Amino acid sequence: MKSVTRTQVGIIGAGPAGLLLSHLLCIAGIDSVVVVESRSRAEMESTIRAGVLEQGTMDLLDSAGVGARMHAEGAVHHGIALAFEGERRRIDLTGLTGRAITVYAQHEVIKDLVAAREAAGVLPVFEVTDTRIEDMDTEKPVVRYVRDGVDGALVCDYVVGCDGFHGPSRQTIPVQAREEFERVYPFGWFGILVEAPPSSEELMYARHDRGFALVSTRSPGIQRMYFQCGPSESVESGRTRKIWEELHTRLDSIDGWKIIKGKIFQKNIVGMRSFVCATMRYGRLLLAGDAAHIVPPTGAKGLNLAVNNLRLLAKAFAELYTTGSQERLLSYSHNALRRVWRPEHFSWWITTMLHNFDNATPFHQRLLVAQLDYLTTSEAGARVLSENYLGPLTH
């Protein structure tokens, strides 16, 4: 038995990128979009992931009609705190730029987008296996997959890979045709979810001789905290007492401020890498989001960077199916990469500034502290940090 579907745009991956692109294309009148996803809907909507949304991302969600719950439940932050040398110093994002960020988890964005697709009668095809792409260099590329033991095929005009770093889309492009850049960092983040009231009203980024730490709020009763750990450290190695000792050591300040402890109900290790696939279009396959680029989470750029890709793709497909012009699609990779490297640099810069490296000399460490001191005492320095952290206002 075989199921064959013909569609204009086949999308692989029903994360925020794939779902949002599908929704934007639907709004543009491009209805024949099918999203295939290896996970179940329940798994996707319950996997807790961070979400710091730039103003441009919020504006796009609003214009797409899926921003109501984000405004009702998201937390607007007008600043961030940088902690170092036992002090906490606030960067006034709104005062310096007139803009802010909203902390709204990615799985909540997914819920909103899945609900929108369901309302439109076009739910993704969940729980597929053996996804592969064929005939990318023809006018009818095919996405093949298996669901419930039945072979499925999407015969498409174009395929968009929104399936992440480990998905099949990027790996379908021949190795000799892919230009890739990568930086793997010699540390990770040990993360916990805690049942506790907020320790800080805004995100706090800390640099300490023992390494980086971060405090973030998920809800009034649930907090997310991270601290720098070794690249091979496991969740099992994080005994509760040790976790709190590390966080208190790196975060508590000399003015008496301390983090608030609570019941830890989830632990995870986050790997750290920077990655760019500079081949974001190959034949009729286009890459978007984590399939094309990865940033360390320090700069909060991952989802926002993907949204930049989707803006370009939505406009390109709208132009194609309205006027027949392929100009925007043919220039997609070039135009997308122009928007990728600035956030890549910022994420690398802030990660390097806040983390400890094994080979760093005392001289180098003091230079980084001096840099933090400048950023938190100079309006010009704070403005540079703010503008990069908040991302571009218009796209």
C-alpha positions as CSV (number, residue, x, y, z in Angstrom):
1,M,0.0,0.0,0.0
2,K,1.3,3.5,-0.8
3,S,0.0,7.0,-0.2
4,V,0.9,9.7,-2.7
5,T,0.2,13.4,-2.2
6,R,1.0,16.2,-4.6
7,T,1.8,19.5,-3.1
8,Q,3.4,22.8,-4.0
9,V,5.8,23.0,-1.0
10,G,6.7,20.0,1.1
11,I,8.1,20.9,4.5
12,I,10.1,18.5,6.6
13,G,10.0,19.2,10.3
14,A,7.1,20.5,12.5
15,G,9.1,22.5,14.9
16,P,8.4,26.3,15.2
17,A,10.2,26.9,11.8
18,G,8.3,24.4,9.8
19,L,4.9,25.2,11.4
20,L,5.3,28.9,11.0
21,L,6.4,28.6,7.4
22,S,3.4,26.4,6.6
23,H,1.1,29.0,8.3
24,L,2.6,31.9,6.4
25,L,2.3,30.2,3.1
26,C,-1.3,29.3,3.9
27,I,-2.0,33.0,4.6
28,A,-0.4,33.8,1.2
29,G,-2.8,31.5,-0.5
30,I,-0.4,28.6,-0.9
31,D,-2.5,25.9,0.6
32,S,-0.8,22.8,-0.7
33,V,1.7,22.5,2.1
34,V,2.4,19.3,3.9
35,V,4.6,19.1,7.0
36,V,6.0,15.7,8.0
37,E,7.4,15.2,11.5
38,S,9.0,12.2,13.2
39,R,7.7,13.0,16.7
40,S,4.1,12.9,18.0
41,R,2.1,16.0,18.6
42,A,2.0,15.3,22.3
43,E,5.8,14.9,22.4
44,M,6.3,18.2,20.6
45,E,3.9,20.2,22.7
46,S,5.3,18.9,26.0
47,T,9.1,19.1,25.4
48,I,10.1,22.1,27.4
49,R,12.5,24.4,25.5
50,A,13.5,28.0,26.2
51,G,12.2,30.9,24.2
52,V,13.4,34.5,24.1
53,L,11.5,36.3,21.3
54,E,12.8,39.4,19.7
55,Q,10.4,42.2,18.7
56,G,10.6,41.3,15.1
57,T,9.6,37.7,15.9
58,M,6.7,38.9,18.0
59,D,5.6,41.2,15.3
60,L,5.5,38.4,12.7
61,L,3.6,36.1,15.1
62,D,1.1,38.9,15.6
63,S,0.7,39.6,11.9
64,A,0.1,35.8,11.4
65,G,-2.7,35.9,13.9
66,V,-1.0,33.6,16.4
67,G,0.3,36.0,19.0
68,A,-2.7,36.3,21.4
69,R,-1.5,33.7,24.0
70,M,2.1,35.0,23.7
71,H,0.9,38.4,24.9
72,A,-1.3,36.9,27.6
73,E,1.2,34.5,29.1
74,G,4.6,35.6,27.9
75,A,6.8,37.7,30.2
76,V,8.0,41.0,28.7
77,H,11.6,41.9,29.8
78,H,12.9,45.4,29.5
79,G,16.4,44.6,30.5
80,I,18.9,41.9,31.4
81,A,21.4,41.6,34.3
82,L,25.1,40.8,33.9
83,A,26.7,39.4,37.1
84,F,30.5,39.3,37.6
85,E,33.0,40.0,40.3
86,G,30.2,39.5,42.9
87,E,28.1,42.4,41.5
88,R,24.9,42.5,39.4
89,R,24.6,45.2,36.8
90,R,21.5,45.9,34.7
91,I,21.4,46.6,31.0
92,D,18.3,48.8,30.2
93,L,17.3,47.3,26.8
94,T,14.2,49.4,26.5
95,G,15.8,52.6,27.7
96,L,18.6,52.3,25.2
97,T,16.6,51.0,22.2
98,G,12.9,51.5,22.8
99,R,12.4,47.7,22.5
100,A,12.1,44.7,24.7
101,I,12.1,40.9,24.6
102,T,9.4,38.4,25.5
103,V,10.2,35.2,27.3
104,Y,7.8,32.6,25.8
105,A,8.8,29.0,25.6
106,Q,9.2,27.4,22.2
107,H,6.8,24.5,23.0
108,E,4.1,27.2,23.7
109,V,4.8,28.7,20.2
110,I,4.4,25.2,18.8
111,K,1.1,24.8,20.5
112,D,-0.2,28.1,19.1
113,L,1.0,27.1,15.6
114,V,-0.4,23.6,15.7
115,A,-3.7,25.0,16.8
116,A,-3.7,27.4,13.9
117,R,-2.9,24.7,11.4
118,E,-5.7,22.5,13.0
119,A,-8.2,25.3,12.6
120,A,-7.2,25.6,8.9
121,G,-7.8,21.9,8.5
122,V,-4.1,21.2,7.7
123,L,-2.5,19.3,10.5
124,P,1.1,18.1,10.0
125,V,1.7,14.4,9.4
126,F,3.1,13.3,12.7
127,E,5.1,10.2,13.7
128,V,6.7,9.4,10.3
129,T,9.9,7.4,9.9
130,D,12.5,6.8,7.2
131,T,12.1,10.3,5.7
132,R,14.3,10.9,2.7
133,I,14.4,13.3,-0.3
134,E,14.8,12.3,-3.9
135,D,15.1,14.1,-7.2
136,M,16.1,17.4,-5.8
137,D,17.6,18.4,-9.2
138,T,14.3,17.8,-11.1
139,E,11.1,19.9,-11.3
140,K,9.3,17.4,-9.0
141,P,11.4,16.5,-6.0
142,V,9.9,13.8,-3.8
143,V,9.8,13.4,0.0
144,R,9.3,9.7,1.0
145,Y,8.4,8.5,4.4
146,V,6.7,5.7,6.3
147,R,3.7,6.2,8.6
148,D,1.9,3.3,10.4
149,G,3.7,0.8,8.0
150,V,2.4,2.6,4.9
151,D,4.9,4.2,2.4
152,G,4.1,7.8,1.8
153,A,5.3,10.2,-0.9
154,L,5.0,13.9,-1.3
155,V,5.5,15.0,-4.9
156,C,6.5,18.7,-4.6
157,D,7.5,21.7,-6.5
158,Y,9.9,22.6,-3.8
159,V,11.1,21.0,-0.5
160,V,12.0,23.0,2.6
161,G,14.1,21.3,5.3
162,C,13.2,22.6,8.8
163,D,14.3,19.4,10.4
164,G,17.2,20.5,12.5
165,F,20.9,19.7,12.5
166,H,20.4,15.9,12.6
167,G,17.6,15.7,10.1
168,P,17.8,14.2,6.6
169,S,17.5,17.5,4.6
170,R,21.0,19.0,4.9
171,Q,22.6,15.5,4.8
172,T,20.8,14.9,1.5
173,I,22.9,17.6,-0.1
174,P,26.1,15.9,-1.5
175,V,29.1,16.5,0.8
176,Q,31.1,18.0,-2.0
177,A,28.4,20.5,-2.6
178,R,28.1,21.7,1.0
179,E,30.1,24.5,2.4
180,E,30.0,24.3,6.2
181,F,31.6,26.1,9.1
182,E,31.6,24.8,12.6
183,R,32.9,25.7,16.1
184,V,32.3,23.1,18.9
185,Y,32.8,24.6,22.3
186,P,34.8,22.7,25.0
187,F,31.9,22.9,27.5
188,G,28.2,22.5,27.9
189,W,25.4,23.7,30.1
190,F,23.9,21.7,33.0
191,G,20.3,22.8,33.1
192,I,17.6,22.3,35.7
193,L,13.9,23.2,36.0
194,V,12.9,24.2,39.5
195,E,9.6,24.6,41.3
196,A,10.3,28.0,42.9
197,P,9.3,31.6,42.7
198,P,11.5,33.8,40.4
199,S,15.0,34.6,41.7
200,S,15.3,37.5,39.3
201,E,12.7,39.6,37.4
202,E,14.9,39.5,34.3
203,L,17.3,37.1,32.8
204,M,20.7,37.1,34.6
205,Y,23.9,36.1,32.9
206,A,26.8,35.5,35.2
207,R,30.6,35.1,34.7
208,H,32.6,33.5,37.5
209,D,36.0,31.9,37.9
210,R,34.2,28.6,38.1
211,G,32.3,29.3,34.9
212,F,29.1,30.7,33.4
213,A,25.6,30.6,35.0
214,L,22.2,31.7,33.9
215,V,18.9,32.4,35.7
216,S,15.7,32.5,33.6
217,T,11.9,32.4,34.4
218,R,9.5,29.9,32.8
219,S,6.4,30.8,34.8
220,P,5.7,32.4,38.2
221,G,6.2,29.0,39.8
222,I,8.9,27.4,37.5
223,Q,12.4,28.6,36.9
224,R,15.2,27.5,34.6
225,M,18.8,27.7,35.7
226,Y,22.0,26.7,33.9
227,F,25.7,26.5,34.8
228,Q,28.7,25.7,32.7
229,C,29.9,22.1,32.9
230,G,32.4,19.8,31.2
231,P,31.5,18.6,27.6
232,S,31.3,15.0,28.8
233,E,29.4,15.5,32.0
234,S,26.2,13.5,32.4
235,V,22.9,14.4,34.1
236,E,23.5,11.5,36.5
237,S,26.7,13.2,37.8
238,G,24.7,16.3,39.0
239,R,23.9,15.5,42.6
240,T,21.4,18.0,43.9
241,R,23.7,19.4,46.6
242,K,26.5,19.9,44.1
243,I,24.0,21.7,41.7
244,W,23.0,24.2,44.3
245,E,26.6,24.8,45.5
246,E,27.6,25.6,41.9
247,L,24.7,28.0,41.4
248,H,25.1,29.8,44.7
249,T,28.8,30.2,44.2
250,R,28.5,31.6,40.7
251,L,25.4,33.7,41.2
252,D,25.1,35.0,44.8
253,S,26.2,38.6,45.0
254,I,28.0,40.7,47.6
255,D,24.9,42.8,48.2
256,G,23.2,39.8,49.8
257,W,21.1,38.7,46.8
258,K,20.8,34.9,46.5
259,I,19.0,32.5,44.1
260,I,15.9,30.9,45.5
261,K,16.1,27.1,45.8
262,G,13.3,24.7,45.1
263,K,12.4,21.2,44.0
264,I,14.4,20.2,40.9
265,F,12.1,18.2,38.6
266,Q,14.1,18.1,35.3
267,K,17.8,18.0,34.4
268,N,19.5,18.1,31.0
269,I,22.8,18.8,29.4
270,V,22.9,21.3,26.5
271,G,25.7,21.0,24.0
272,M,27.4,24.2,22.6
273,R,28.3,24.7,19.0
274,S,28.3,27.3,16.3
275,F,27.5,26.0,12.8
276,V,26.6,27.4,9.4
277,C,25.8,25.5,6.2
278,A,26.5,28.1,3.6
279,T,24.7,26.0,1.0
280,M,21.1,26.9,2.0
281,R,19.7,26.0,-1.5
282,Y,20.5,23.0,-3.6
283,G,18.3,22.3,-6.6
284,R,14.8,22.5,-5.3
285,L,15.7,21.9,-1.7
286,L,16.0,24.9,0.7
287,L,17.2,24.8,4.3
288,A,15.9,26.9,7.1
289,G,16.4,27.1,10.9
290,D,18.6,24.6,12.7
291,A,19.0,22.6,9.5
292,A,21.2,25.4,8.2
293,H,22.6,27.1,11.2
294,I,23.2,26.6,15.0
295,V,24.1,29.2,17.6
296,P,25.0,28.6,21.2
297,P,22.0,29.5,23.4
298,T,23.9,32.3,25.2
299,G,22.7,35.0,22.7
300,A,19.1,33.7,22.6
301,K,19.2,33.8,18.7
302,G,18.1,30.3,17.6
303,L,14.4,30.7,17.0
304,N,14.7,34.3,16.0
305,L,17.3,33.5,13.4
306,A,15.0,30.8,11.9
307,V,12.2,33.4,11.7
308,N,14.5,35.5,9.5
309,N,14.8,32.6,7.1
310,L,11.0,32.1,7.0
311,R,10.3,35.8,6.2
312,L,12.5,35.4,3.1
313,L,11.0,32.1,2.1
314,A,7.4,33.2,2.5
315,K,8.1,36.2,0.3
316,A,9.9,34.1,-2.2
317,F,7.2,31.5,-2.6
318,A,4.5,34.2,-2.7
319,E,6.3,35.9,-5.5
320,L,6.8,32.6,-7.4
321,Y,3.2,31.5,-7.2
322,T,1.8,35.1,-7.9
323,T,4.1,36.3,-10.7
324,G,6.0,33.2,-11.7
325,S,9.4,34.9,-10.8
326,Q,12.0,32.7,-9.2
327,E,14.3,35.6,-8.4
328,R,13.8,35.6,-4.7
329,L,14.1,31.8,-4.5
330,L,17.3,31.7,-6.5
331,S,18.9,34.4,-4.3
332,Y,17.5,32.9,-1.0
333,S,20.8,31.4,0.2
334,H,22.8,34.5,-0.4
335,N,20.2,36.8,1.2
336,A,19.6,34.5,4.2
337,L,23.3,34.2,4.9
338,R,23.7,38.0,5.1
339,R,21.3,37.8,8.1
340,V,22.9,34.7,9.6
341,W,26.5,35.8,10.2
342,R,25.7,38.8,12.4
343,P,23.8,36.8,15.0
344,E,26.4,34.0,14.7
345,H,29.1,36.5,15.6
346,F,27.2,38.0,18.5
347,S,26.4,34.5,19.9
348,W,30.1,33.5,19.6
349,W,31.2,36.9,21.2
350,I,28.9,36.8,24.2
351,T,29.6,33.1,24.8
352,T,33.3,33.7,24.7
353,M,33.0,36.6,27.1
354,L,30.9,34.8,29.7
355,H,32.5,31.3,29.8
356,N,35.7,29.9,31.1
357,F,38.1,28.1,28.7
358,D,40.6,25.6,30.0
359,N,43.5,27.3,28.1
360,A,42.6,30.8,29.1
361,T,45.5,32.7,30.9
362,P,44.9,35.0,33.9
363,F,45.7,37.9,31.6
364,H,42.9,36.8,29.2
365,Q,40.4,36.4,32.1
366,R,41.1,39.9,33.3
367,L,40.5,41.3,29.8
368,L,37.1,39.7,29.7
369,V,36.2,41.2,33.1
370,A,37.3,44.6,31.8
371,Q,35.1,44.1,28.8
372,L,32.1,43.4,31.0
373,D,32.9,46.4,33.1
374,Y,33.0,48.6,30.0
375,L,29.7,47.2,28.7
376,T,27.9,47.9,32.0
377,T,29.3,51.4,32.5
378,S,29.4,52.9,29.0
379,E,26.2,53.9,27.3
380,A,27.9,53.3,23.9
381,G,29.0,49.8,25.0
382,A,25.6,48.9,26.5
383,R,23.9,50.1,23.4
384,V,26.0,47.8,21.2
385,L,25.1,44.9,23.4
386,S,21.4,45.8,23.5
387,E,21.1,46.2,19.7
388,N,22.7,42.9,19.0
389,Y,20.7,41.1,21.8
390,L,17.4,42.5,20.6
391,G,18.1,41.9,16.9
392,P,17.1,44.1,14.0
393,L,13.8,46.0,14.3
394,T,12.8,45.5,10.6
395,H,13.6,42.8,8.2
